[in-house]
Amino acid sequence: MMWDYNLPKKKKTKSTNFSRIQFVNSFGCSDDRSISESLKLFELIHLLTTNHKTITRITKEVVEDFAAENVVYLELRTTPKRNDSEGMSKRSYMEAVVEGLRSVSTVEIDIFRGSDVEESHGNGHSQRKKIYVRLLLSIDRRETREAAMGTVQLAMEMRHLGVVGIDLCGNPMIGEWTTFWPVLEFAREQGLLVTLHCGEVPNMEEINAMLDFLPARIGHACCLKQEEWKKLKSYKIPVEICLTSNIRTEIISSLDIHHFADLYNCKHPIVLCTDDSGVFSTTLSREYAIASSAFGIEKREMFELARNAIGFIFAGDGVKLELEQIFDLAAERLQF
């Protein structure tokens, strides 16, 4: 890490009980573990999520958990998997995810259907709590180019079921960026937005290539050097910040040197996320509390941090407008 941070004086943590935006991995523990150990845990979880019923149940529970935290917009990303022994194809895997969304009964679900027309899962104009859910299909770096293209094709075919983008994830020490660049470029040409896990390990050649791709967002951005840091800022690429994940995987040694502070102070586009809440034993509320305490951010500023995330979501302008209205009403109640 090669940046100087101007950290504000630490202040007492205050309540941050307001609406939030969240981008999250869907399937995933609380002990610190290296990135290699964490990736092994993810592989174990993938081995356990091999039948449709499990996928449906986990999806339902994930959405209900985030809705209970007052999350109003959730981007749920998952890697479609094939399991011949269970009769599971990538498509049937995603159909099980959608079934999980439809089975949620504790909160009203809004699912994207194109051109910002909403399908409201629930009782029409219900006064129940509502959460917008959008899906990102993840490409694992272990996949071939052909398999990755299959995921993109599936995403295109399932747009009417809430799919809005593509994520590149997986072990950053496996696979080559050049394998996936043409696939991701094709996805973008088809109107899918792209986010990349970037800078989890110090591979400057790949980091530069990823930044030059100009993705809609990147995740983590932990291992950039000074020149890459300048490039990120000049491109104004939004960064998904995962404080607990970065510390527990030992990518960053302590919050005192976390790049959140520099990005926040220079008003770079950022959004707080959990990474995988199950694997890292955290919640979005906890991530906001950590940021407030560690970096001395008051309640009003935390509210604005959450509200500003609306500008970086992958939903369309209609959803963004509705979310802004939700936050405006919350600001009135909180007397901001």
N, C-alpha and C positions, 0 to 999 in steps of 0.2 A: 504494500500500500504506500502510495507516494503523495498523499494529500495532507495539507494542513487544515485543521478544523478549528473554527471559532465557535466553541460550544458555549451556549448561554448558561448562566448559573442555574444549577438544579433547583427545582421547586417541588413542593409537596404535590403528589399525584391527586388530581381531582376527578370526580365522576365524569365519564364520557358516555352517558346513556342517551345516544342519539342515533339517527339512521346512519347506515354505513354501506359502502360498496365493497364487494369482496370478489377476488379472483382466487380460485382454489383448485388444487388437485383433489379428485374425488375419493380415491381409495388409497388408503394407505394399506414403557416407551418414553418415557420421559427422560432417561439418562442421556448425558452427552455422548455423542459418538461421532467418529470421523465421517467425512463424506463417503468414503468407501464402505464403511459399516452401515451407514444410512441407506446406501444404494442396495446393499444386500438385504436389508429389511424390506425395501420396496419390492425386490424380487420375490421374497417370501410371500408378501401380500398378493402379488400377481398370481402366485401358485394357488392361493386360497380362493381367489375370485374367478372361479372357472365354471360356474353354472349360472343360468339365467336368474334363478330365484334369489341367489345371493346378491347379484348385481342390482336387481330391483329393490331388495330390502335396504342395501347400503345407500343407494341413491335417495330413497325416501327419507332415511334417517339423517343423511347429510343435510338435505334441504330443511328439514324440520329443526335441526340443531341451529343452523344459521338464522332461520326465521325467528327462533326464540331469542336470538341475540340482537334483534332489531335490524338485521341486515335487510335492505330493501332491494338490492340488486346483486345477483350471484352469477358469476361465470364459473361454471363447473367444467373442468377439463378432465378427460379420461382417455386412455389409450385403448381403442377397440382391439379386442383379441379374438383369436380363432382357437377353438378347442374341439377337435374332431371327435374325441371320446365322449363329449357331452353334447354333440350336435350343435356346437356353437360356431357361428361365422361372425365376422366383424359386424355385419348388418344385424344379426340377431342379438349380438351383444349390445349394440346401441338401441335396439328396440326394447331390450330389457331395462336400459337406462331410462328411456322415455316412459315405460310402464311404471317405473319408480316415481317419476314426476307426477304421473296421473293418479297415483295411489295416495299422494299426500292429502290429508284431510284437515290438518290443523291450521292451514294457511291457504289463502288463495294464490294460485300459480298463474303467472302470465307467461305465455310461450310465443316466441316470435313466429310470424307466418309470412314475412315478406312485406315490403313497403310499409313497415311499421303498423300493419293491421294486427291487432292482438287477439289471440285465442286465450280467453280467461277460463282456466280450469277451476271451476267452483260454481257458485250460484249467481251468475250474472253480475248485478251491481251490488254484490255482497259488501257489507260493512266490515267484514273480517279483515285481519291483517293481510297485506298482499306483498308478495315478493316476485320480482322479475327474475326469471332463470334463463340463461343462455348457455349453450354448450360449445366447447372447443374440443375438437378431436386432436389428440396428441400423436405425434410420430416419434417412436422410440429410435434412438440413434443406432440401435442394433439392427434395425430393419434394412432391407435392401431398398434400392430406389423404386423398384416395381411395387413392393409392398407399401411404401410411403405414398406412391401415386394412388394406390387402391384406397388408402385412407382419405386422400383428398377427394377422390371421386365420390366416396360415400358421404363426405361432408356436403358436397354439392347437391347430392340427391336428398339429403335430409334437412335442407335449409328450412323447409316448412315445419319442421319439428324442433326448431330452436337452435340449430347449428349455425354459428356466426363466424367461426374462425378455426385456425390451425395453430398448434403449438409444437415446437420441437423440444424434446426433453430426453431424459435418460442419462446414463453414465457419460459425463463429459470427456472421459478418457477413452471412450469407444466410438468408432465411426469417424467419418470425415465430413466436414461442412460441404465439400464439393459434391458429395453424394446427394445431398438434399436440396442444394440451392435451386436446381432447375424445377424440382417439384414444388418448392415454396413459391417460386416466381410464378409458376402456372396457377397455383392456388390464388395468389394475389390478383392475377389477371382475370380470374373468374369472379372476383369480388369478395373473396374470403380475406379476412384480416389475419395477420400473422404475428404471433409473439414467440420469442426465442429465449430459452434458458441460455444465458450468455455470461461469460466471465466467472464461472464457478471454479475454474482452474486457470492458471496463468499461461494460456495459449494465445499469445499476442497476434499471431497470424490469423487464427480463427476469429478472435475478438474483433479485429479490424474488418475482416470480411463480413462478419455479422452486422456490424455498425453501418458499413457501407451499403448493405442490403436495405437499410432504412425500414426495419420492421415497425409495426404499429406500436409495439411495446417490447421491452426485454425484461427478463426476470433475473434478479440477484445483482449482477454487475459488481461482483466483489473483487475481482483480481485484475482490474484495469491498471495500467501504468499511466504516467502523466499525459502522454500524447493521446492515448485512447480515451482518457478522462476528458481531455479538451474536445475531442471529436464527439463524444457522447453529448456534451453540453451544447456544442455548436449545432448538432442535429436535433436537439431538443426531443430525443426519444424518451417517452415515459418509462419509468423504472418501477417494477413491482418489488417492493421492499419486504423482506421476510426476516425480521430481526431475530426471533428465537431460532429459526432454522439456521441462519448464518452463524450464530454463536454455538449452537449445539453440534453442528457438523464441523466446527473448528476451522471453518473457512476464514472467519474473522475472530481474533482472540478475545476481544472485549467490545462492549458498546462504546467505550470512550474513543475508539478509532473507527467506529462504523461510519460508512459514507452517507448514511441518512442525514447526518448533521450538515454536511457540506451541501448536499442536494437541496435540503430544506432551506438553508440560509440563502442560497442563490436562486431560490424559487424555481428550481428545475421541476418538471412534472413528475410526481411520485404518487404512489398509492400503497398504503400498508396492507399486507396480506399475511395469511397464516402459513403459506406453502401447503403442507399437508397437516391439518390440525390433529389427526390421529397419531401420525408418526412422531410429531414433535410435541405432542401433549400441550397444545395451546389453543386459544380461542382468539377471535378477532378483537374482542373486548380487551383481552390480556395484551395483545400487541399494541393497542392504543394506549393502554395504561403504562406499558413499558416505555413507549415513545414519550409520553407526557412526563414521566418521572425522570428518565435518563437525559432528556434533552431540554427540560424546563419549558415545555409547551403548555400554555394555559388552555382552559376548557374552550374558550371561543375559537382559539387558533386550531385546536384539534377538530372542532366542528367544521371549520373552513377547509382543513386538510381532507376531511371526508367528503365534503361537498365538491371540492375541486376535482375529485376522482371521476365525477360524472363525465368530464371532458375526455376521459381516456378509455371509456368503456367501448365495447364492440357493437352495442345496439345502435339503432338509428336515432335520428333527431327527435322523433315523436316520443320515444322512451326517455331520452335525455330531458326533454321538456317536462314530462310528468315527474321525473325524479327531482328536477329543480324545484317544482312546486311542492313536493313532499318536504324538501329541505327548507324551503321558505316558510312553510307552516310550522315546522319544528323550530325554526329560529324565532318565530313570534312567540311560541309557547315558552321557549327558554329565555326570551327577552334579550336577544342579541341585537 
